[in-house]
Amino acid sequence: MKPKEDIYILGIESSCDDTSAAVLRNDTLLSNVTSSQEVHRIYGGVVPELASRAHQQNIVPVVDQAIKRACITKEQLSAVAFTRGPGLMGSLLVGTSFAKGFARSLKIPLIDVNHLQGHVMAHFIKEDNDVPHIPPFPFLCLLVSGGNSQIVKVNAYNDMEILGQTIDDAAGEAIDKCSKVMGLGYPGGPIIDKLARQGNPKAFSFAEPNISGLDYSFSGLKTSFLYNLQKWVNNDPNFIEHHKQDLAASLEFTIVDILMKKLRLAVQQTQIKHVAVAGGVSANNGLRNAFYKSAEEYGWTIYIPKFSYTTDNAAMIAITGYYKFLDRMFCPISKPAFSKVTFE
């Protein structure tokens, strides 16, 4: 019997400000190279035009390194998977154009991947000598990042249903904006996380939304944080410096509380107790601890990705591409990038 041929997938991710490329052999990761853009730090947020220019500079060396670290040649690749959306249009166009040209030059299939679907599928990446903790279908996934906050019912790798989502701002954006208001820098996530470990989460209280169903809202929390901070700083100009640990801990506690209340409701409504978390905010220690606590209290089986798979990365695009390759779900070269937030 002829041995089964290995499938090599090149994944390309360029939806925001990280240029990333990864190579998988079947469902096992061989390389994952990411170039982060420091240029946005001084502006306190991602500048789309600067992001797309940086992608143009980074994409060729990043892909080259990913293939070299995988110890294969480009001729061994079976397909190219790329993020088609959602994201910043200028950034997406760089990755999309490169993927199309590269796949065409090698005469191999092109596979389009939804960025949000990729975050959920990060739980299915295997590494050498590693037994991954893979969730069974169906499972629930809390997808939280700088641009998205959603509760997703995952029926299959290509069948995901949004049960609830933010009606305004994302959880990660709220953290970044509050960090900026405090003068702590960008990105705010790691800074708030570090400070929160040293603070009292009950020191300050901020407004929590009263939204029906499983939807989220974080705009009111941002406003409450800003107005309270202005009031406190007017009374004490050094208030932030004296209380930044407690402010960070209280902010984190409020956001995690909002996220977990709706997630518990989703578990109650669906009776699905296999629960995963994904996206950049899943790197937050407060949220991870809340998941461990829920596993103990409510009997959930939880799935938390490695830190390297929480932020935007091409490994999650490549693993989704691998499953689509098995089903021969290829993308015509004429398909454009898209920016609208959707799981379609």
C-alpha positions as CSV (number, residue, x, y, z in Angstrom):
1,M,0.0,0.0,0.0
2,K,1.3,3.4,-1.0
3,P,2.1,5.6,2.1
4,K,0.0,8.6,2.6
5,E,1.7,11.8,1.4
6,D,2.3,14.6,3.8
7,I,0.3,17.8,3.3
8,Y,2.3,21.1,3.8
9,I,0.3,24.2,4.4
10,L,1.7,27.7,4.4
11,G,-0.4,30.1,6.5
12,I,-0.3,33.9,6.1
13,E,-1.8,36.4,8.5
14,S,-1.9,40.1,8.0
15,S,-5.3,41.3,9.3
16,C,-4.0,44.1,11.6
17,D,-0.5,45.0,12.7
18,D,1.3,41.6,12.9
19,T,2.8,40.0,9.8
20,S,2.9,36.3,10.4
21,A,3.7,33.1,8.4
22,A,3.6,29.5,9.5
23,V,4.1,26.1,8.0
24,L,2.2,22.9,9.0
25,R,3.0,19.3,8.1
26,N,-0.6,17.9,8.2
27,D,-1.9,19.3,11.6
28,T,1.6,19.6,13.2
29,L,3.3,23.0,13.4
30,L,6.8,23.2,11.9
31,S,7.3,27.0,12.1
32,N,5.5,30.1,13.1
33,V,7.2,33.5,12.5
34,T,5.7,36.8,13.4
35,S,6.9,40.3,12.9
36,S,5.2,42.8,15.2
37,Q,5.1,46.5,14.3
38,E,6.5,48.8,17.0
39,V,5.7,51.9,14.9
40,H,2.2,52.2,16.4
41,R,3.3,52.5,20.0
42,I,3.9,56.2,19.9
43,Y,0.4,56.8,18.5
44,G,-1.4,54.8,21.2
45,G,-3.1,52.6,18.6
46,V,-2.8,51.0,15.2
47,V,-2.5,53.5,12.3
48,P,-3.9,51.6,9.3
49,E,-1.7,53.3,6.6
50,L,1.5,52.6,8.6
51,A,0.3,49.0,9.2
52,S,-0.1,48.3,5.5
53,R,3.3,49.8,4.6
54,A,5.0,47.7,7.3
55,H,3.3,44.6,6.0
56,Q,4.7,45.3,2.6
57,Q,8.2,45.5,4.1
58,N,7.8,42.4,6.3
59,I,5.9,39.8,4.3
60,V,8.6,38.5,2.0
61,P,11.3,38.0,4.8
62,V,8.7,36.5,7.2
63,V,7.5,33.9,4.7
64,D,11.1,33.2,3.7
65,Q,12.0,32.5,7.4
66,A,8.9,30.4,8.0
67,I,9.8,28.1,5.1
68,K,13.5,27.9,6.1
69,R,12.7,27.1,9.7
70,A,10.3,24.4,8.6
71,C,13.2,22.8,6.8
72,I,11.3,22.4,3.5
73,T,11.4,24.1,0.1
74,K,8.6,26.2,-1.3
75,E,8.1,23.5,-4.0
76,Q,7.0,21.0,-1.2
77,L,4.0,23.2,-0.2
78,S,0.6,21.7,-0.9
79,A,-1.4,25.0,-0.6
80,V,-1.3,28.6,0.7
81,A,-3.9,29.6,3.3
82,F,-4.4,33.3,4.0
83,T,-6.6,35.6,6.1
84,R,-9.2,37.1,3.7
85,G,-11.0,39.0,6.5
86,P,-12.2,40.5,8.7
87,G,-9.5,43.1,9.5
88,L,-8.0,46.4,8.3
89,M,-8.5,46.5,4.5
90,G,-5.0,47.9,3.7
91,S,-3.3,45.2,5.8
92,L,-5.5,42.4,4.4
93,L,-4.7,43.4,0.8
94,V,-1.0,42.9,1.4
95,G,-1.4,39.4,2.7
96,T,-4.1,38.5,0.1
97,S,-2.1,39.8,-2.8
98,F,1.1,38.0,-1.8
99,A,-0.8,34.7,-1.1
100,K,-2.5,34.9,-4.5
101,G,0.8,35.6,-6.4
102,F,2.7,33.0,-4.4
103,A,0.1,30.2,-4.9
104,R,-0.2,31.0,-8.6
105,S,3.6,31.0,-9.1
106,L,3.8,27.5,-7.5
107,K,0.6,26.3,-9.2
108,I,-0.9,25.2,-5.9
109,P,-4.4,25.8,-4.4
110,L,-5.3,28.9,-2.6
111,I,-7.3,28.7,0.7
112,D,-9.1,31.6,2.2
113,V,-9.5,31.7,6.0
114,N,-11.8,33.8,8.2
115,H,-9.7,35.4,10.9
116,L,-12.2,34.8,13.7
117,Q,-12.6,31.1,12.6
118,G,-8.8,30.9,12.8
119,H,-8.7,32.1,16.4
120,V,-11.2,29.4,17.4
121,M,-9.2,26.7,15.5
122,A,-6.0,27.6,17.3
123,H,-7.0,24.9,19.8
124,F,-6.4,22.3,17.1
125,I,-2.7,23.0,16.5
126,K,-0.4,20.2,17.3
127,E,3.3,20.4,18.1
128,D,5.9,17.7,17.9
129,N,5.9,15.4,21.0
130,D,2.8,17.2,22.2
131,V,-0.6,15.7,23.0
132,P,-3.0,18.7,22.6
133,H,-6.1,19.2,24.7
134,I,-8.6,19.4,21.8
135,P,-12.2,20.3,22.4
136,P,-14.9,17.9,21.0
137,F,-17.7,19.3,18.8
138,P,-20.0,21.0,19.7
139,F,-18.2,23.3,22.2
140,L,-18.6,27.0,23.2
141,C,-15.8,29.5,22.6
142,L,-15.4,32.9,24.2
143,L,-13.6,34.9,21.5
144,V,-12.2,38.1,22.9
145,S,-9.7,40.4,21.3
146,G,-9.0,44.1,20.5
147,G,-11.6,44.0,17.8
148,N,-14.0,41.3,18.8
149,S,-16.0,40.0,21.8
150,Q,-18.2,37.0,20.9
151,I,-19.7,33.8,22.3
152,V,-19.5,31.2,19.6
153,K,-21.1,27.8,19.4
154,V,-18.7,25.6,17.4
155,N,-20.5,22.7,15.7
156,A,-17.6,21.9,13.3
157,Y,-14.5,23.6,12.0
158,N,-16.6,25.2,9.2
159,D,-19.9,25.6,11.2
160,M,-19.7,28.3,13.8
161,E,-22.8,30.1,15.2
162,I,-22.5,33.5,17.0
163,L,-24.7,33.3,20.1
164,G,-23.8,36.7,21.4
165,Q,-21.5,39.6,20.5
166,T,-20.6,43.1,21.5
167,I,-23.0,45.8,20.2
168,D,-20.4,48.5,20.4
169,D,-16.8,48.1,21.6
170,A,-14.7,45.0,22.1
171,A,-13.2,44.0,25.5
172,G,-9.6,44.4,24.3
173,E,-10.4,47.9,22.9
174,A,-11.8,48.9,26.3
175,I,-8.6,47.8,28.1
176,D,-6.4,49.6,25.6
177,K,-8.4,52.8,25.7
178,C,-8.5,52.9,29.6
179,S,-4.8,52.2,29.6
180,K,-4.3,55.1,27.3
181,V,-6.4,57.4,29.5
182,M,-4.2,56.5,32.4
183,G,-1.1,57.3,30.4
184,L,0.2,53.8,30.7
185,G,1.0,53.2,27.0
186,Y,0.0,50.9,24.2
187,P,-0.8,48.1,23.9
188,G,-2.7,48.2,27.2
189,G,-3.4,44.5,27.6
190,P,0.0,43.4,29.0
191,I,0.4,46.6,31.1
192,I,-3.0,46.3,32.8
193,D,-2.5,42.6,33.3
194,K,0.9,43.1,35.1
195,L,-0.4,46.0,37.3
196,A,-3.6,44.1,38.1
197,R,-1.6,41.3,39.7
198,Q,-0.5,43.8,42.4
199,G,-3.8,45.6,43.0
200,N,-7.1,45.2,44.8
201,P,-9.9,44.2,42.3
202,K,-12.6,45.5,44.7
203,A,-10.9,48.9,45.2
204,F,-13.1,50.8,42.7
205,S,-16.4,50.0,41.0
206,F,-17.4,50.9,37.4
207,A,-20.6,50.7,35.5
208,E,-21.6,47.3,34.1
209,P,-24.0,47.1,31.2
210,N,-27.5,45.8,31.4
211,I,-27.9,44.2,28.0
212,S,-30.4,41.5,27.4
213,G,-29.5,38.0,26.0
214,L,-25.9,37.0,25.4
215,D,-24.7,40.3,23.8
216,Y,-22.0,42.5,25.3
217,S,-21.4,46.2,25.6
218,F,-18.2,47.9,26.8
219,S,-18.8,51.6,25.7
220,G,-20.5,52.4,29.0
221,L,-17.7,50.9,31.0
222,K,-15.2,53.1,29.1
223,T,-17.3,56.2,29.8
224,S,-17.7,55.4,33.5
225,F,-13.9,54.8,33.8
226,L,-13.1,58.1,32.1
227,Y,-15.5,60.2,34.1
228,N,-14.5,58.7,37.4
229,L,-10.9,59.1,36.6
230,Q,-11.4,62.8,35.7
231,K,-13.2,63.4,39.0
232,W,-10.5,61.7,41.1
233,V,-7.6,63.4,39.3
234,N,-9.2,66.8,39.8
235,N,-9.1,66.2,43.5
236,D,-5.6,64.6,43.5
237,P,-3.4,65.3,40.4
238,N,-1.2,62.3,41.4
239,F,-4.2,59.9,41.8
240,I,-3.3,57.6,38.9
241,E,0.3,57.2,40.1
242,H,-0.8,56.4,43.6
243,H,-3.6,54.0,42.6
244,K,-2.7,52.5,39.2
245,Q,-2.4,49.0,40.5
246,D,-5.9,49.2,42.1
247,L,-7.3,50.9,39.0
248,A,-5.9,48.2,36.7
249,A,-7.2,45.4,39.0
250,S,-10.6,46.9,39.3
251,L,-10.9,47.5,35.5
252,E,-9.8,43.9,34.8
253,F,-12.2,42.5,37.4
254,T,-15.1,44.4,35.9
255,I,-14.4,43.3,32.3
256,V,-13.8,39.7,33.2
257,D,-17.0,39.7,35.3
258,I,-19.0,41.1,32.3
259,L,-17.5,38.4,30.0
260,M,-18.0,35.5,32.4
261,K,-21.6,36.3,33.4
262,K,-22.8,36.0,29.8
263,L,-20.6,32.9,29.2
264,R,-22.2,31.2,32.2
265,L,-25.6,32.1,30.8
266,A,-24.6,30.6,27.4
267,V,-23.6,27.3,29.1
268,Q,-26.8,27.2,31.0
269,Q,-28.9,27.8,27.8
270,T,-27.0,25.3,25.6
271,Q,-26.1,22.8,28.3
272,I,-22.6,22.5,26.6
273,K,-19.9,22.3,29.2
274,H,-16.9,22.1,26.9
275,V,-15.8,25.7,27.0
276,A,-12.8,27.3,25.2
277,V,-11.4,30.8,25.1
278,A,-9.5,32.4,22.2
279,G,-8.2,35.8,20.9
280,G,-5.7,38.3,22.3
281,V,-7.5,38.9,25.6
282,S,-7.4,35.2,26.4
283,A,-3.7,35.9,27.4
284,N,-5.0,37.9,30.3
285,N,-4.3,36.1,33.6
286,G,-7.5,37.4,35.3
287,L,-9.6,35.8,32.5
288,R,-7.6,32.6,32.6
289,N,-8.1,32.4,36.4
290,A,-11.8,33.0,36.0
291,F,-11.9,30.0,33.6
292,Y,-10.1,27.8,36.0
293,K,-12.5,28.8,38.8
294,S,-15.5,28.1,36.6
295,A,-14.2,24.7,35.7
296,E,-14.1,23.9,39.5
297,E,-17.4,25.5,40.4
298,Y,-19.6,24.5,37.4
299,G,-17.9,21.3,36.2
300,W,-16.8,22.8,32.9
301,T,-14.1,21.2,30.8
302,I,-12.0,24.2,29.7
303,Y,-9.6,24.8,26.8
304,I,-7.1,27.6,27.1
305,P,-4.6,28.2,24.2
306,K,-0.9,28.6,24.6
307,F,0.1,32.2,24.9
308,S,1.8,32.1,21.5
309,Y,-1.6,31.2,19.9
310,T,-3.7,33.9,21.6
311,T,-2.5,36.9,19.6
312,D,-2.7,37.2,15.8
313,N,-0.6,34.4,14.3
314,A,-0.4,32.4,11.1
315,A,-0.4,29.0,12.8
316,M,-4.1,29.3,13.4
317,I,-4.6,30.3,9.7
318,A,-2.6,27.3,8.6
319,I,-4.5,24.8,10.7
320,T,-7.8,26.0,9.4
321,G,-6.4,25.8,5.9
322,Y,-5.3,22.2,6.6
323,Y,-8.9,21.2,7.4
324,K,-10.3,23.1,4.4
325,F,-7.6,21.4,2.2
326,L,-8.8,17.9,3.3
327,D,-12.3,19.0,2.1
328,R,-11.0,20.5,-1.1
329,M,-12.5,23.9,-0.1
330,F,-10.3,26.1,-2.3
331,C,-10.5,29.8,-3.1
332,P,-10.8,31.3,-6.6
333,I,-8.1,33.9,-7.2
334,S,-10.8,36.5,-7.9
335,K,-12.2,36.5,-4.3
336,P,-11.5,39.9,-2.6
337,A,-10.5,40.7,1.0
338,F,-13.3,41.8,3.3
339,S,-13.4,43.9,6.5
340,K,-16.9,43.2,7.9
341,V,-17.0,41.2,11.1
342,T,-18.6,37.9,10.2
343,F,-18.0,34.1,10.5
344,E,-19.1,33.4,6.9
